[in-house]
């Protein structure tokens, strides 16, 4: 069994906020099939970068307002540069 991609999304929520937009209408607007939108929403498929930007722009938000990273490990601390 394959693991789901660690990408989360708010596509369903955004569709509902924009006049109950259908999955088919979203797919048509960004150039993919309804089945692709279903798979992305369910976390079974990670969209291409182009599709991610198209979705974000369609809803008037940034890519990170639509998509997130499910890995809950804390991010590594940035390096501390010391001048000697």
C-alpha positions as CSV (number, residue, x, y, z in Angstrom):
1,X,0.0,0.0,0.0
2,X,1.4,3.4,-0.9
3,X,1.6,6.3,1.6
4,X,-0.5,9.4,1.0
5,X,1.5,12.5,0.1
6,X,2.2,14.7,3.2
7,X,0.3,17.6,1.5
8,X,-2.9,18.9,3.2
9,X,-5.3,21.3,1.5
10,X,-8.3,23.5,2.0
11,X,-9.8,23.1,-1.5
12,X,-13.2,21.8,-0.4
13,X,-13.5,24.7,2.1
14,X,-12.5,27.3,-0.5
15,X,-14.9,25.9,-3.0
16,X,-17.8,26.1,-0.5
17,X,-16.8,29.7,0.3
18,X,-16.9,30.6,-3.4
19,X,-20.6,29.9,-4.1
20,X,-20.5,26.1,-3.7
21,X,-18.2,25.7,-6.7
22,X,-18.3,22.1,-7.9
23,X,-15.3,19.9,-8.3
24,X,-16.0,19.8,-12.1
25,X,-16.1,23.6,-12.3
26,X,-12.8,23.9,-10.4
27,X,-11.2,21.3,-12.7
28,X,-12.4,23.0,-15.8
29,X,-11.2,26.4,-14.5
30,X,-7.6,25.1,-13.9
31,X,-7.5,22.6,-16.8
32,X,-7.7,19.2,-15.0
33,X,-10.5,16.6,-14.6
34,X,-13.0,16.4,-11.8
35,X,-11.4,13.1,-10.8
36,X,-8.1,15.0,-10.3
37,X,-9.7,17.5,-8.0
38,X,-11.3,14.7,-6.0
39,X,-8.0,13.0,-5.6
40,X,-6.2,16.2,-4.6
41,X,-9.0,17.0,-2.0
42,X,-8.8,13.5,-0.6
43,X,-5.0,13.7,-0.2
44,X,-4.4,10.9,-2.6
45,X,-2.6,13.0,-5.2
46,X,-0.3,16.1,-4.9
47,X,-1.0,18.6,-7.6
48,X,1.6,20.0,-10.0
49,X,3.1,23.3,-9.0
50,X,1.3,24.9,-11.9
51,X,-2.0,23.5,-10.7
52,X,-1.4,24.6,-7.2
53,X,-0.8,28.1,-8.3
54,X,-3.8,28.1,-10.6
55,X,-6.0,26.9,-7.7
56,X,-4.6,29.6,-5.3
57,X,-5.0,32.4,-7.9
58,X,-8.6,31.3,-8.7
59,X,-9.5,31.7,-5.1
60,X,-7.5,34.9,-4.7
61,X,-5.2,33.5,-2.0
62,X,-1.6,32.4,-1.7
63,X,-0.5,28.8,-2.3
64,X,0.3,28.3,1.4
65,X,-3.3,29.4,2.2
66,X,-4.5,26.4,0.1
67,X,-1.8,23.8,0.7
68,X,0.2,22.8,3.8
69,X,2.7,20.2,4.9
70,X,1.3,17.4,7.1
71,X,4.6,16.5,8.6
72,X,4.3,17.8,12.2
73,X,8.0,17.6,13.1
74,X,9.3,20.9,14.1
75,X,11.3,22.7,11.4
76,X,15.0,22.7,11.9
77,X,16.4,25.8,13.6
78,X,18.2,28.1,11.2
79,X,21.9,28.1,11.5
80,X,23.4,30.7,13.9
81,X,26.3,32.5,12.3
82,X,28.9,33.9,14.6
83,X,31.5,36.3,13.6
84,X,34.8,35.5,15.3
